[in-house]
Amino acid sequence: KNGVQRDAYVPLELVIDGLFNLDINQDIWENANMVDFKGGEIPLWLANKEVWDGIRVAQEVKSCQEELHQCDVEYSNLCTWFVEEYEAVHNVFKFSNGVSLQYSFLIWKLIIMSTKMMM
């Protein structure tokens, strides 16, 4: 599935309970034997540092892409929020008609609150 070979070496599942005790007999210290691999050949992702580094870099690139996407979403939300706030302030000045701005802000706040309560 997803490009993984059926006969790929899969390490044993680690038991999380007590994992950080660093007991020498824990499964985390398991060393793979040559017989665990097809034809006795260790896969490149395990034996070749360049392949290991490439995997690490690929994971880092993917993480950066995900973070950039999240930044785009946050940017969009900030823009939407700013436009709404700008329009609210703009409308206060637009409809103040010489009435004190403090009173206009109070009226506008009441209008916004009543509109949100209806939603």
Helices and strands as residue ranges (DSSP letters): G 19-21, G 27-29, G 34-36, G 38-40, H 44-47, H 49-94, H 101-118
